Amino acid sequence: MGRYEELKQKIQMKTAQVGIIGLGYVGLPLAIETLKSGYPVTGIDLDARKIENLKAGISHVQDITDETLQECMAQGSFLPTTDYSILADLDAVSICVPTPLSPNQDPDTSYIIHVVDQIKTYMRQGLLITLESTTYPGTTEELIQQEFEKLGYEAGVDFFLCYSPERVDPGNRSFSTHNTPKIIGGTTPKCIELGTMLYGNLVKTVVPVSSPKVAEMSKLLENTFRSVNIAFMNEMAMMCDKMGINVWEVIKAASTKPFGFMPFYPGPGIGGHCIPLDPMYLSWKAKGFRFHSQFIEIAQSINDNMPDYVLNKTGQVLNIYAKAINSSRILILGMAYKPDIDDLRESPGLEVYELFAKNGAKVDYFDPYAQSFRDKEGRVVQSIENDPEAFKKYDCMVLITNHRSFDYQALADLGVAIIDTRNAFDGITNPNIYKLGNPVAIRQEKEVVSMLA
């Protein structure tokens, strides 16, 4: 029996030993789905503390409860480890490691390269390798296939190689790893067949495509689409602010059209691992073909500058109360990059915090999920306690993340000026609410000055 037939049989019989490399927001949910599907799973991560917590049944990923993890551990089919030598015993591995940007905004593929080096060290012929990390088109072939071919291994014969982009959306209550369609592209027909067969047992829907490059490009298209459209709405918000129009009312009105329009919303910037980074992978790769994407560059510039717009908006509001940002007490409400999660990756709130501090404000933050972060100086910044009475001491509050757990009416009733960057206070008419993309401050200026007098 050849390697292809042997691995195919193992996948069908669910005796294939599956490895997940990188047990973060992508890897751990994938490991759980693989376990639920009946495969034994080895999870590899270099963070020893994370591995010890997993063995103790303590999850570090919000979408995976401790109870779910403990049930999986009790089955005895999940082995979390830091030891890469276990690769020699595996039949399939999925690579779910980070792919950040370098300080020069170039893709940092060092984590992928490290994993590939480890696989080469403990290579077992007949291995199915699937890369899930978000990256530029061509990565699977350039950093994996070519490296193994240098050692004399042939893709589709001695090993099998696929790319399947992760589509994890932390905190999404409707779509999880299991019911989100999974794209997969292989370097040969046999690779696609084996990859589709394995993932078809893990998720509801698998969408095969002709090559890893198509799969890699599809991921970048998804998030570049969002980045460009969010940037457009951010620009519309600034335009409406200048023109005296409420951008939120405009979007709501436009959304009544049943065709030809899809609502996107402005905000203080973009966060998470995907939207701030993915377009830059694509832009960087395109430059190698002497193609410069103006849409990507413009969108990135607009989104990156939204924290500065929030700073200026806050200054305008404080000016109405005869105050300046310098020496003002400012409370940021929400620091996570999206509602109801603890994920701080690339959160625009981090940049807003730094801008306030740089301009002399006495700034604190409150987030019921994200309890702490490190500022640019490496200092740990802790969330303050949820104490509405204490919130009254601030000169203004800036809503960055619209968590469902916030009592928006109660916050508005404190009487403190609030800059709302997410339209979270929609329907609340208190005069101390000032919204991004809505020149409400201009209309209220006479009232506030009169009140101060």
Residue pairs with C-beta under 8 A, 6 or more apart in sequence:
1 9
3 125
3 126
3 157
3 158
4 126
4 156
4 157
4 160
4 190
4 194
6 126
7 16
7 91
7 92
7 126
7 128
7 160
7 194
8 193
8 194
8 197
10 16
10 91
11 91
11 92
11 194
11 197
11 198
11 201
12 197
14 37
14 38
14 39
14 201
16 39
16 91
16 92
16 198
17 39
17 40
17 42
17 89
17 90
17 91
17 92
18 34
18 39
18 40
18 41
18 42
18 90
18 91
18 92
18 93
18 94
18 198
19 41
19 42
19 43
19 44
19 86
19 87
19 90
19 92
19 93
19 94
20 27
20 28
20 30
20 31
20 34
20 41
20 42
20 43
20 44
20 93
20 94
20 96
21 27
21 44
21 45
21 93
21 94
21 95
21 96
21 97
21 115
22 44
22 45
22 95
22 96
22 97
22 98
22 111
22 115
22 133
23 31
23 43
23 44
23 45
23 50
23 51
23 54
23 80
23 96
24 45
24 61
24 96
24 98
25 61
25 63
25 168
25 170
25 273
25 343
26 96
26 132
26 133
26 166
26 168
27 43
27 45
27 94
27 96
27 132
28 43
28 54
28 59
28 60
28 61
28 64
29 61
29 63
29 64
29 168
29 176
29 177
30 94
30 96
30 132
30 166
30 177
30 202
31 41
31 43
31 78
32 64
32 68
32 69
32 72
32 177
33 177
33 178
33 202
33 203
34 41
34 202
35 41
35 72
35 75
35 77
35 78
36 72
36 178
37 201
37 202
38 201
39 77
39 201
40 77
40 78
40 79
41 77
41 78
41 79
42 78
42 79
42 80
42 81
42 86
42 89
42 90
43 51
43 54
43 78
43 79
43 80
43 81
44 81
44 82
44 83
44 84
44 86
44 87
45 51
45 80
45 82
46 82
47 82
48 82
50 60
50 80
51 80
51 81
51 82
53 59
53 60
54 60
54 69
54 73
54 80
55 73
55 80
57 66
57 69
57 70
57 73
58 66
58 69
59 65
59 66
59 68
59 69
61 170
62 170
62 171
62 341
62 342
62 343
62 369
63 168
63 170
63 171
63 176
72 78
79 86
84 118
84 121
84 122
85 122
86 122
87 93
87 118
87 119
87 121
87 122
87 123
87 124
88 122
88 124
89 124
90 124
90 127
91 124
91 126
91 127
91 128
92 127
92 128
92 129
92 130
92 198
93 119
93 127
93 128
93 129
93 130
94 130
94 131
94 132
94 164
95 112
95 115
95 129
95 130
95 131
95 132
95 133
96 132
96 133
96 166
97 111
97 112
97 114
97 115
97 133
98 111
98 133
98 273
99 107
99 108
99 109
99 111
99 112
99 133
99 134
99 135
99 277
99 281
100 108
100 277
101 107
101 108
101 277
101 280
101 281
102 108
105 280
105 284
106 284
107 135
107 136
107 280
107 281
107 284
109 135
109 139
109 143
111 133
112 131
112 133
112 135
112 139
112 143
112 144
113 143
116 143
116 144
116 147
119 127
119 129
120 147
120 148
120 151
123 148
123 151
123 153
123 159
125 153
125 158
125 159
126 158
126 159
126 160
127 159
127 160
128 159
128 160
128 161
128 162
128 191
128 194
128 195
128 198
129 144
129 159
129 160
129 161
129 162
130 161
130 162
130 163
130 164
130 184
130 195
130 198
130 199
131 139
131 140
131 144
131 162
131 163
131 164
131 212
132 163
132 164
132 165
132 166
133 166
134 165
134 166
134 219
134 220
134 223
134 273
134 274
134 277
134 278
134 281
135 216
135 281
136 216
136 220
136 281
136 282
136 284
136 285
137 213
137 216
137 217
137 220
137 282
137 285
138 213
138 216
138 285
139 163
139 212
139 216
140 161
140 162
140 163
140 187
140 212
140 213
140 216
141 187
141 212
141 213
144 161
145 155
145 161
145 187
148 155
148 158
148 159
148 161
149 155
152 158
153 159
155 161
155 187
155 188
155 191
156 187
156 188
156 189
156 190
156 191
160 186
160 188
160 190
160 191
160 194
160 195
161 186
161 187
161 191
161 212
162 184
162 185
162 186
162 187
162 191
162 192
162 194
162 195
162 212
162 215
163 184
163 185
163 186
163 212
163 215
163 216
164 182
164 183
164 184
164 185
164 195
164 199
164 215
165 183
165 215
165 216
165 218
165 219
166 219
167 180
167 181
167 182
167 219
167 222
168 177
168 180
169 175
169 180
170 272
170 338
170 341
170 343
171 338
171 339
171 340
171 341
171 343
177 202
177 203
178 202
178 203
178 204
179 203
179 204
179 205
180 203
181 203
181 204
181 205
181 206
181 207
182 199
182 202
182 203
182 205
182 206
182 207
183 206
183 207
183 209
183 215
183 218
183 219
184 192
184 195
184 196
184 199
184 206
184 207
184 208
184 209
184 215
185 192
185 208
185 209
185 210
185 211
185 212
185 213
185 214
185 215
185 216
186 192
186 193
186 194
186 195
186 208
186 211
186 212
187 211
187 212
192 208
196 206
196 208
199 206
200 206
209 215
209 218
217 282
219 278
220 278
220 279
220 281
220 282
222 278
223 274
223 275
223 278
223 279
224 278
224 279
224 282
224 296
224 299
226 264
226 275
227 270
227 275
227 276
227 278
227 279
227 296
227 299
227 300
227 303
228 279
228 295
228 296
228 299
229 262
229 264
230 264
230 265
230 266
230 267
230 270
230 275
230 299
230 303
231 298
231 299
231 300
231 302
231 303
232 264
232 299
233 247
233 251
233 264
233 265
233 266
234 266
234 267
234 302
234 303
234 306
234 309
235 302
236 247
236 250
236 266
236 437
237 247
237 266
237 436
237 437
238 309
238 437
240 246
240 247
240 250
240 437
240 438
240 439
241 247
241 313
241 436
241 437
241 438
241 439
242 439
244 439
244 442
245 438
245 439
246 435
246 437
246 438
246 440
247 266
247 436
247 437
247 438
248 423
248 426
248 435
248 437
248 438
251 263
251 265
254 261
254 263
255 261
255 263
265 422
265 423
266 306
266 421
266 436
266 437
267 306
267 348
267 421
267 422
267 436
268 306
268 307
268 309
268 310
268 348
268 349
268 352
268 400
268 421
268 422
268 436
269 303
269 304
269 306
269 307
269 310
269 348
269 351
269 352
270 276
270 303
270 306
270 337
270 346
270 348
271 336
271 337
271 338
271 344
271 345
271 346
271 347
271 348
271 349
272 337
272 338
272 343
272 345
272 346
273 345
273 346
276 303
276 346
277 346
279 296
279 299
279 300
280 296
280 300
282 293
282 296
283 292
283 293
283 296
283 297
283 300
286 292
286 293
306 348
307 348
307 351
307 352
307 355
308 355
309 436
310 348
310 352
310 355
310 398
310 419
310 421
310 436
311 325
311 352
311 355
311 356
311 359
313 419
313 434
313 436
314 325
314 330
314 356
314 396
314 398
314 419
315 324
315 325
316 441
317 396
317 417
317 419
317 434
317 441
318 324
318 325
318 328
318 395
318 396
318 417
320 417
320 441
320 444
320 445
320 448
320 449
321 395
321 396
321 417
321 448
321 452
322 452
323 395
325 356
325 359
325 360
325 361
326 359
326 360
326 361
327 360
327 361
327 362
328 361
328 362
328 395
328 396
329 361
329 362
329 363
329 364
329 393
329 394
329 395
330 356
330 361
330 362
330 363
330 364
330 394
330 395
330 396
330 397
330 398
331 363
331 364
331 365
331 366
331 384
331 391
331 394
331 396
331 397
331 398
332 349
332 352
332 353
332 356
332 363
332 364
332 365
332 366
332 397
332 398
332 400
333 365
333 366
333 367
333 397
333 398
333 399
333 400
333 401
333 406
333 411
333 418
334 349
334 365
334 366
334 367
334 399
334 400
334 401
334 402
334 403
334 406
335 344
335 347
335 349
335 350
335 353
335 365
335 367
335 370
335 373
335 383
335 400
335 401
336 342
336 343
336 344
336 347
336 349
336 367
336 369
336 370
336 401
336 403
337 343
337 344
337 345
337 346
337 347
337 348
337 349
337 401
338 401
339 401
339 402
339 403
339 404
340 369
340 403
340 404
340 405
341 369
342 369
342 370
342 371
343 370
344 350
344 370
344 373
347 400
347 401
348 400
349 365
349 400
349 401
350 373
352 398
352 400
353 363
353 365
353 375
353 381
354 375
354 376
356 363
357 363
357 375
364 384
364 394
365 381
365 383
365 384
366 383
366 384
366 385
366 386
366 391
367 383
367 401
367 403
368 383
368 386
368 403
368 405
369 403
370 383
371 382
371 383
372 380
372 381
372 382
372 383
373 380
373 381
374 380
374 381
375 381
384 390
388 410
388 411
388 414
391 397
391 411
391 414
391 416
392 414
392 415
392 416
394 416
395 416
395 417
396 416
396 417
396 418
396 419
397 411
397 416
397 417
397 418
397 419
398 418
398 419
398 421
399 406
399 418
399 419
399 420
399 421
399 422
399 424
399 425
400 421
400 422
401 422
402 422
402 423
402 424
406 424
408 424
408 425
408 428
409 428
411 418
411 425
412 418
412 425
412 428
412 430
412 432
412 433
413 430
415 432
416 432
417 432
417 434
418 425
418 432
418 433
418 434
419 434
419 435
419 436
420 433
420 434
420 435
420 436
421 435
421 436
422 436
423 435
425 433
425 435
431 444
431 447
431 448
433 440
434 440
434 441
434 444
